[in-house]
Amino acid sequence: MKLTTRSPNCNVIEFDNGTSVLFSYSVPVAVAIGNPLKSVGSVGIYKSSAKYSNSTSRHINAWTATTKTLPQAELEALINTVIV
């Protein structure tokens, strides 16, 4: 597991299984399941459909251009499923 600070109040946790979770402030707002930089094993990138601050929106948009959105509760459930 590796924590990377992308900017103030924006962090990414990368897990050994290739999953990465983007946090804005203390809220998980996007997840990349598998390794999105490699075509093999890449499952998808999802972001929260919840509306947060302009800063959080910038954090998400800088990390991914995906259009796959999930409600916040479903995003968190998905994260809990893939990191266990």
Summary of the structure (lengths in Angstrom):
residues: 84
radius of gyration: 11.7
end to end distance: 12.3
largest distance: 34.2
contacts: 227
relative contact order: 0.21
helix: 26%
strand: 36%
